[in-house]
Amino acid sequence: MGDFLEWTAHDLIAALRGGRLSAAEVMQATLARIAAENPHYNAIVSLRDPDVLMQEARAADQADSKGPLHGVPLAVKDLADVGGMPTSQGSPLFAGQIAPESEIMVQRMQDAGAIVIGKTNTPEFGLGSHTYNPVFGATQNALLPGCSAGGSSGGAAVALARHMVCLADGSDAMGSLRNPAGWNGVYGMRPTWGRLPGAPAGDLFMHQLSTNGPMARNPRDLALLLGVQSGPDPRVAFGLPKADYAHDLDVDVAGRRIAWLADWGGAYPMEEGVLAAAQAGVARFEEMGCIVEAIAPPFDAAALWEAWTVLRAWYQAAKFGAIYDDPARRDGLKPEAIWEVEKGRALTGAAIQNASTLRSDWYRVAHELFDRYDAFVLPTAQCWPFPMDWDWPKAIGGVQMDTYHRWMEVVIPVSLIGLPCVAVPMAGARPMGLQIAGCRGDDLGVLQLGEAWHRVTS
C-alpha cells in the first residue's frame, strides 16, 4: 500500500516536490489504504469517486505546484463545507446536501494544492465528544477495538492514526480537537481564537467559542497545516496574522515554567488511572529541562462551568433555533441539541451578562498566571475511551454526570477564553493525552513545547 503513507507530511511533500513520488502514486496508495482500513474504523465518509480522484492526481502531476500541499490527499471534517460535496453534519436533516462553495479554511487548503478525497466522520451536529451519528454510524478508536474515537474530530484523528491521510483539519469548541487526539495517539491543535477565520456569515462578534485547527502525527506537521489555514480574512472580525512556524520549532525549552493543574483541585472527577498516567506524563517535561510546578486551581471551577454552559446554550439556541421552531424538522434534532436550545432560550439577559463577566474574570486571572508560567497542563479527558455503544459516560469516579458533556469539563479553561493549546499523546496500555495551553497569541510557544514532547516521547 505504500510505506510512504507512514511518513511525516513534511517527508511526503518533499518526495512529491523532488519527483521521488507522484501524486498518482500517493492517491492510489491512499485509496488502497482506505479500502483496507476504513471498513473497520469508519473514519472516512462521503468518499469521492476513485476514478475522478486518480484523474485529479494525474492532473496535479502535470501541473505547476499550487503550494505546499500540492498533490496531497486530504479528507475534511463533515462539519466544514467543501464546494460540490455533501456536508451532512451527521444529521438526517442535512444528509447529502451539497455545499455550493468551500469555506475559508477548506479553500485555503485547496488553494495550496490539496486534493479533497472525502469527509471525516463527526458526531451529529458535532455535539458531544463521541463520534457516532444516524447517517454514517460510529467511528472506532484507532488503538482500542470497540471503543469510542472521541470527538467531534474523531474521524479525522482515526484517519491520521491509521495512515489514511497525513494531515487533517478539525474544529474545537469543547475539546473536539484535543480529546480525539489524546485518545488516538495523534496531535491536535486548538489555535488562539481568531488565528483561523470562521465562516463570513451570521454573527461575527457575540458567539466566540469554537475554532478550526490542524491535526497531524507530529507537531511540525501541525505547524505546516496551521500555516496554510491561518491568517486574517477581511470578511471576518478579530483576525490574527498568518502563523508560519514550521521552521521555528526545534528549540531548547529548558527553563520554561509549566503549571500542572491536574484535576483542578479535585473539581474534575477522573476515572481510575487517568490522573496517575497524566502525572507521569507531566514528569517528561522535567526531562526536557522545564520547571514543573503543581499549583492550586487559579479560578473557581463552578464559575467556569456556569459561564461555559450559559454561553454555549445561548449560541446553540441561535444556531438551531430555526430548526427547533419548524414542527416538520424538530424531531430531526438530537436530544442534546433540543436541550441546548431550550436551555438557551430560557436564559435572561442578566444571566448572559453574568456569564460573560465570569469569562472576562477568568481571562484576567489567566493573564496573570502567564506572567509566572509559560504554559499550563491538564489531561485531555477525564476518562479512558469508553465502549462505542455508549451515548456518553453517565458517571466518572463515582460522580454522576448531570449533562451530556460534563465528562469533558477539563477542556473548559482553555475553550472559554480561546487560548492556544496543543494536545499531545501519551503512550500506555490505554490512550490518553495532555493539553499544553499558552497565553493568547502564543501559538508558537505551545507548538515548541509540543515538538519538544515529541522528541522525548516518540
C-alpha positions as CSV (number, residue, x, y, z in Angstrom):
1,M,0.0,0.0,0.0
2,G,3.0,2.3,0.1
3,D,5.2,2.7,3.2
4,F,5.4,6.4,2.3
5,L,1.9,6.8,3.8
6,E,3.5,6.3,7.2
7,W,6.0,9.1,6.6
8,T,5.5,12.6,8.0
9,A,3.7,15.1,5.9
10,H,6.9,17.0,5.5
11,D,8.7,14.0,4.1
12,L,5.9,13.0,1.8
13,I,5.7,16.5,0.4
14,A,9.4,16.7,-0.1
15,A,9.3,13.5,-2.1
16,L,6.4,14.8,-4.2
17,R,8.3,18.0,-4.9
18,G,11.5,16.2,-5.6
19,G,9.9,13.8,-8.1
20,R,10.6,10.7,-6.0
21,L,6.9,10.2,-5.7
22,S,4.0,11.2,-7.9
23,A,0.6,12.4,-6.8
24,A,-0.9,9.5,-8.6
25,E,1.2,7.0,-6.7
26,V,0.2,8.7,-3.4
27,M,-3.5,8.8,-4.3
28,Q,-3.5,5.1,-5.4
29,A,-1.9,4.0,-2.2
30,T,-4.3,6.3,-0.2
31,L,-7.3,4.7,-1.8
32,A,-5.9,1.2,-1.2
33,R,-5.3,2.1,2.5
34,I,-8.8,3.4,2.9
35,A,-10.3,0.3,1.3
36,A,-8.3,-1.9,3.7
37,E,-8.7,0.2,6.9
38,N,-11.9,2.2,6.7
39,P,-14.4,-0.7,6.8
40,H,-13.0,-1.5,10.3
41,Y,-12.9,2.1,11.6
42,N,-15.4,4.2,9.7
43,A,-13.3,7.3,9.8
44,I,-13.7,8.5,6.2
45,V,-17.3,9.2,4.9
46,S,-18.6,10.5,1.6
47,L,-15.5,9.2,-0.3
48,R,-15.4,10.7,-3.8
49,D,-15.3,8.5,-6.9
50,P,-11.8,6.9,-7.0
51,D,-11.5,7.3,-10.8
52,V,-12.1,11.0,-10.5
53,L,-9.6,11.3,-7.7
54,M,-7.0,9.5,-9.8
55,Q,-7.6,11.9,-12.7
56,E,-7.1,14.8,-10.3
57,A,-3.9,13.3,-9.0
58,R,-2.5,12.8,-12.5
59,A,-3.5,16.3,-13.4
60,A,-1.6,17.5,-10.3
61,D,1.5,15.7,-11.6
62,Q,1.3,17.6,-14.9
63,A,0.6,21.0,-13.4
64,D,2.9,23.6,-11.8
65,S,2.9,23.5,-8.0
66,K,0.0,25.3,-6.5
67,G,1.5,25.5,-3.0
68,P,2.8,23.5,0.0
69,L,0.1,20.8,-0.2
70,H,0.2,20.2,-3.9
71,G,-1.0,16.7,-4.7
72,V,-1.6,15.7,-1.0
73,P,-4.9,13.8,-0.4
74,L,-7.0,15.3,2.5
75,A,-10.3,14.5,4.0
76,V,-12.3,17.4,5.5
77,K,-14.3,17.1,8.7
78,D,-18.0,16.7,7.9
79,L,-19.0,20.0,9.6
80,A,-17.0,22.1,7.1
81,D,-18.2,22.9,3.6
82,V,-16.3,21.7,0.5
83,G,-17.7,23.0,-2.7
84,G,-19.6,20.3,-4.6
85,M,-19.5,17.8,-1.7
86,P,-22.1,16.9,0.9
87,T,-21.9,18.5,4.4
88,S,-24.1,16.1,6.3
89,Q,-23.1,17.1,9.8
90,G,-24.1,13.5,10.8
91,S,-27.7,14.5,10.7
92,P,-30.6,13.1,8.5
93,L,-31.8,16.7,8.2
94,F,-28.7,17.6,6.1
95,A,-27.6,14.2,4.7
96,G,-26.5,14.5,1.1
97,Q,-26.9,18.3,0.9
98,I,-24.3,19.7,-1.4
99,A,-22.3,22.7,-0.4
100,P,-22.2,25.4,-3.1
101,E,-18.7,26.5,-2.2
102,S,-15.8,25.8,0.1
103,E,-15.5,27.7,3.4
104,I,-12.4,29.8,4.0
105,M,-10.2,27.2,5.8
106,V,-11.0,24.5,3.2
107,Q,-10.5,26.8,0.2
108,R,-7.0,27.7,1.6
109,M,-6.1,24.1,1.7
110,Q,-7.4,23.6,-1.8
111,D,-5.6,26.7,-3.0
112,A,-2.4,25.2,-1.5
113,G,-2.8,22.2,-3.8
114,A,-4.6,19.6,-1.5
115,I,-6.9,17.1,-3.2
116,V,-10.0,16.6,-1.1
117,I,-10.9,12.9,-1.2
118,G,-13.9,12.9,1.1
119,K,-15.1,13.9,4.6
120,T,-14.2,12.6,8.1
121,N,-16.9,11.4,10.5
122,T,-18.2,13.5,13.3
123,P,-21.0,13.3,16.0
124,E,-24.4,14.6,14.9
125,F,-24.0,18.4,14.6
126,G,-20.7,18.0,16.3
127,L,-22.4,17.8,19.7
128,G,-20.6,15.6,22.2
129,S,-17.2,14.1,22.2
130,H,-18.1,10.7,20.8
131,T,-18.2,10.2,17.1
132,Y,-21.4,8.5,16.2
133,N,-24.4,9.6,14.2
134,P,-27.5,8.1,12.4
135,V,-26.2,8.9,8.9
136,F,-22.8,7.1,8.9
137,G,-22.7,5.3,12.2
138,A,-19.8,5.2,14.8
139,T,-16.1,5.6,14.4
140,Q,-13.9,3.1,16.2
141,N,-10.9,4.1,18.2
142,A,-7.7,3.6,16.3
143,L,-5.9,2.0,19.2
144,L,-8.6,0.3,21.3
145,P,-11.0,-2.0,19.3
146,G,-14.7,-1.5,20.2
147,C,-14.1,1.9,21.9
148,S,-15.0,5.5,21.1
149,A,-12.7,7.6,19.0
150,G,-13.7,10.7,20.9
151,G,-15.0,13.7,19.0
152,S,-16.1,15.7,17.5
153,S,-13.0,15.3,15.2
154,G,-12.9,11.6,15.8
155,G,-12.9,10.6,12.2
156,A,-10.0,12.9,11.5
157,A,-8.0,11.5,14.4
158,V,-8.6,7.9,13.4
159,A,-7.8,8.6,9.7
160,L,-4.5,10.0,10.8
161,A,-3.7,7.3,13.2
162,R,-4.5,4.6,10.7
163,H,-2.4,6.4,8.0
164,M,-5.3,7.0,5.7
165,V,-4.2,10.7,5.5
166,C,-1.1,12.5,6.6
167,L,-2.8,15.8,7.7
168,A,-6.4,16.6,8.8
169,D,-8.5,19.5,9.8
170,G,-10.6,19.6,12.9
171,S,-12.7,22.0,14.9
172,D,-12.8,22.6,18.7
173,A,-15.4,24.2,20.9
174,M,-15.3,21.7,23.8
175,G,-12.2,19.7,23.2
176,S,-13.1,18.4,19.8
177,L,-9.5,18.6,18.5
178,R,-7.9,17.7,21.8
179,N,-9.9,14.7,23.1
180,P,-9.7,12.6,19.9
181,A,-6.0,13.4,19.5
182,G,-5.3,12.1,23.0
183,W,-7.5,9.0,22.5
184,N,-6.0,8.0,19.2
185,G,-2.3,8.7,19.6
186,V,-2.0,11.8,17.4
187,Y,-1.6,15.6,17.8
188,G,-4.3,18.2,17.7
189,M,-4.1,22.0,18.0
190,R,-6.7,24.5,19.0
191,P,-5.2,27.8,17.8
192,T,-5.7,31.1,19.5
193,W,-9.2,32.2,18.8
194,G,-9.0,34.4,15.6
195,R,-6.0,32.7,14.2
196,L,-8.2,30.8,11.7
197,P,-11.2,32.8,10.3
198,G,-14.6,31.2,10.7
199,A,-17.4,31.5,8.2
200,P,-18.1,35.0,6.9
201,A,-21.8,34.7,7.7
202,G,-24.1,35.3,10.6
203,D,-22.9,36.8,13.8
204,L,-19.2,37.7,13.9
205,F,-19.0,39.1,17.4
206,M,-21.1,37.5,20.1
207,H,-20.6,33.7,19.9
208,Q,-16.8,33.3,20.2
209,L,-16.4,29.7,21.4
210,S,-15.2,27.4,18.6
211,T,-12.4,27.5,16.2
212,N,-11.0,25.3,13.4
213,G,-7.5,23.9,13.6
214,P,-5.0,21.3,12.4
215,M,-4.4,17.7,13.3
216,A,-1.3,15.6,12.4
217,R,1.0,12.9,13.7
218,N,3.7,15.3,14.9
219,P,3.9,19.0,15.8
220,R,5.9,20.0,12.8
221,D,3.2,18.8,10.6
222,L,0.6,20.6,12.8
223,A,2.6,23.8,12.1
224,L,2.7,23.1,8.4
225,L,-1.1,22.9,8.1
226,L,-1.6,25.8,10.5
227,G,0.5,27.9,8.2
228,V,-1.9,27.1,5.3
229,Q,-5.1,27.5,7.3
230,S,-4.3,30.6,9.3
231,G,-4.3,34.4,8.5
232,P,-6.9,37.1,8.6
233,D,-9.8,37.5,6.2
234,P,-11.3,40.9,5.7
235,R,-14.9,39.5,6.0
236,V,-14.3,38.1,9.5
237,A,-13.6,40.2,12.6
238,F,-10.7,39.8,15.1
239,G,-8.3,38.1,12.7
240,L,-4.8,37.3,13.7
241,P,-1.7,37.2,11.5
242,K,-0.7,34.1,9.5
243,A,1.3,31.6,11.5
244,D,4.3,30.2,9.6
245,Y,6.0,28.3,12.4
246,A,7.1,25.0,10.9
247,H,10.8,26.1,10.8
248,D,10.8,27.6,14.3
249,L,10.0,24.6,16.4
250,D,13.4,23.0,17.0
251,V,14.4,24.9,20.1
252,D,15.7,24.2,23.6
253,V,12.7,24.5,26.0
254,A,14.8,24.1,29.1
255,G,13.9,26.6,31.8
256,R,10.3,27.1,30.6
257,R,7.9,27.1,33.5
258,I,4.9,24.6,33.4
259,A,1.9,24.9,35.7
260,W,0.4,21.4,36.4
261,L,-3.3,21.7,37.2
262,A,-4.1,18.0,37.4
263,D,-7.8,17.6,38.3
264,W,-8.3,21.3,39.2
265,G,-8.0,20.6,42.9
266,G,-10.4,17.7,42.8
267,A,-13.1,19.6,40.9
268,Y,-12.9,17.4,37.9
269,P,-13.7,13.7,38.6
270,M,-11.2,11.4,36.9
271,E,-11.6,7.7,36.1
272,E,-9.1,5.5,37.9
273,G,-5.7,5.6,36.4
274,V,-6.2,8.8,34.3
275,L,-4.6,11.2,36.7
276,A,-1.7,8.9,37.5
277,A,-0.9,8.5,33.8
278,A,-1.1,12.2,33.3
279,Q,1.1,13.0,36.2
280,A,3.7,10.5,34.8
281,G,3.4,12.3,31.5
282,V,4.0,15.7,33.1
283,A,7.2,14.4,34.5
284,R,8.6,14.1,30.9
285,F,8.7,18.0,30.8
286,E,11.3,17.8,33.6
287,E,13.4,15.6,31.3
288,M,13.3,18.5,28.8
289,G,14.6,20.8,31.5
290,C,11.3,22.5,32.1
291,I,10.4,23.7,35.6
292,V,7.1,22.0,36.6
293,E,5.1,23.2,39.5
294,A,1.8,21.7,40.7
295,I,-0.4,24.7,41.5
296,A,-3.8,25.3,43.2
297,P,-6.8,26.0,40.9
298,P,-6.4,29.6,39.8
299,F,-10.2,30.1,39.3
300,D,-13.4,28.5,40.7
301,A,-14.4,25.5,38.5
302,A,-18.1,26.0,39.2
303,A,-17.8,29.6,37.8
304,L,-16.1,28.4,34.7
305,W,-18.8,25.7,34.2
306,E,-21.6,28.3,34.7
307,A,-20.0,30.7,32.2
308,W,-19.4,27.9,29.6
309,T,-22.8,26.3,29.8
310,V,-24.7,29.5,29.6
311,L,-22.7,30.9,26.7
312,R,-22.7,27.6,24.9
313,A,-26.5,27.1,25.2
314,W,-27.1,30.7,24.1
315,Y,-25.0,30.0,21.0
316,Q,-26.7,26.7,20.3
317,A,-30.1,28.2,20.7
318,A,-29.3,30.7,17.9
319,K,-27.7,28.0,15.7
320,F,-30.6,25.5,15.9
321,G,-33.5,27.8,16.7
322,A,-34.9,27.8,13.1
323,I,-35.0,24.0,13.0
324,Y,-36.5,23.8,16.5
325,D,-39.3,26.2,15.5
326,D,-40.2,24.1,12.5
327,P,-42.5,21.2,13.6
328,A,-41.6,19.2,10.5
329,R,-37.9,19.3,11.4
330,R,-37.7,19.5,15.2
331,D,-37.8,15.7,15.6
332,G,-34.7,15.6,13.5
333,L,-32.6,17.3,16.2
334,K,-30.8,15.0,18.5
335,P,-32.0,15.3,22.2
336,E,-28.8,17.1,23.2
337,A,-29.5,19.8,20.6
338,I,-33.0,20.3,21.8
339,W,-31.8,20.5,25.4
340,E,-29.3,23.2,24.4
341,V,-32.0,25.2,22.5
342,E,-34.4,25.1,25.4
343,K,-31.8,26.0,28.0
344,G,-30.5,28.8,25.8
345,R,-34.0,30.3,25.2
346,A,-34.7,30.2,28.9
347,L,-31.7,32.4,29.7
348,T,-32.2,36.0,30.8
349,G,-30.1,38.9,29.6
350,A,-28.7,39.2,33.1
351,A,-27.6,35.5,33.1
352,I,-25.8,36.0,29.8
353,Q,-24.1,39.1,31.0
354,N,-23.0,37.4,34.2
355,A,-21.6,34.5,32.2
356,S,-19.6,37.0,30.0
357,T,-18.3,38.7,33.1
358,L,-17.2,35.4,34.6
359,R,-15.4,34.6,31.3
360,S,-13.7,38.0,31.4
361,D,-12.7,37.5,35.0
362,W,-11.0,34.2,34.1
363,Y,-9.3,35.8,31.2
364,R,-7.7,38.4,33.5
365,V,-6.7,35.7,36.0
366,A,-5.2,33.6,33.3
367,H,-3.2,36.6,32.0
368,E,-1.6,37.0,35.5
369,L,-1.0,33.2,35.5
370,F,1.0,33.5,32.3
371,D,3.1,36.2,33.9
372,R,4.6,33.4,36.0
373,Y,4.3,30.4,33.7
374,D,4.9,29.7,30.0
375,A,2.1,27.1,29.9
376,F,-0.3,25.2,32.0
377,V,-1.1,21.5,31.5
378,L,-4.2,19.3,32.0
379,P,-5.3,15.9,30.8
380,T,-7.2,15.9,27.5
381,A,-10.1,13.9,29.1
382,Q,-11.4,12.7,32.4
383,C,-11.9,9.1,31.4
384,W,-10.5,6.4,29.2
385,P,-12.1,5.7,25.8
386,F,-15.4,4.0,26.5
387,P,-17.4,1.4,24.6
388,M,-18.7,2.5,21.2
389,D,-22.3,1.7,22.0
390,W,-22.5,4.2,24.9
391,D,-24.0,7.6,24.3
392,W,-21.7,9.2,26.8
393,P,-20.3,8.3,30.3
394,K,-23.0,8.6,32.9
395,A,-20.6,8.6,35.8
396,I,-16.9,9.1,36.4
397,G,-15.1,8.2,39.6
398,G,-18.5,7.6,41.3
399,V,-19.7,11.1,40.4
400,Q,-22.9,11.3,38.2
401,M,-22.5,13.3,35.1
402,D,-25.5,15.8,35.0
403,T,-25.2,16.7,31.3
404,Y,-24.1,15.0,28.1
405,H,-20.9,17.0,28.1
406,R,-20.0,17.3,31.8
407,W,-17.4,14.4,31.4
408,M,-15.3,16.8,29.3
409,E,-15.3,19.7,31.8
410,V,-11.4,19.5,31.9
411,V,-11.2,21.3,28.5
412,I,-13.3,24.3,29.6
413,P,-10.5,26.5,31.0
414,V,-8.9,26.6,27.5
415,S,-12.1,26.8,25.5
416,L,-13.8,29.6,27.4
417,I,-11.1,32.2,26.7
418,G,-9.8,30.9,23.4
419,L,-6.2,30.0,24.4
420,P,-3.8,28.3,22.0
421,C,-3.5,24.6,23.0
422,V,-1.7,21.6,21.6
423,A,-2.9,18.1,22.6
424,V,0.0,15.6,22.8
425,P,-0.5,11.8,23.1
426,M,0.8,9.7,25.9
427,A,1.9,6.1,25.3
428,G,0.3,3.4,27.5
429,A,-2.0,0.4,27.7
430,R,-4.9,2.8,27.2
431,P,-4.5,6.1,25.2
432,M,-4.7,9.5,26.8
433,G,-3.2,12.9,26.1
434,L,-2.1,16.2,27.7
435,Q,-3.3,19.7,26.9
436,I,-0.4,22.2,26.7
437,A,-2.1,25.7,26.9
438,G,-0.4,29.0,26.5
439,C,-1.3,32.7,26.6
440,R,-3.4,34.3,23.9
441,G,-1.3,34.6,20.8
442,D,1.5,32.2,21.9
443,D,0.7,29.5,19.3
444,L,4.4,29.2,18.6
445,G,5.3,28.6,22.3
446,V,2.8,25.7,22.7
447,L,4.0,24.2,19.4
448,Q,7.6,24.4,20.5
449,L,6.7,22.6,23.8
450,G,4.7,20.0,21.7
451,E,7.7,19.5,19.4
452,A,10.0,19.0,22.5
453,W,7.5,16.5,23.8
454,H,7.5,14.6,20.5
455,R,11.3,14.4,20.5
456,V,11.4,13.0,24.0
457,T,8.5,10.6,23.8
458,S,8.3,9.3,20.2
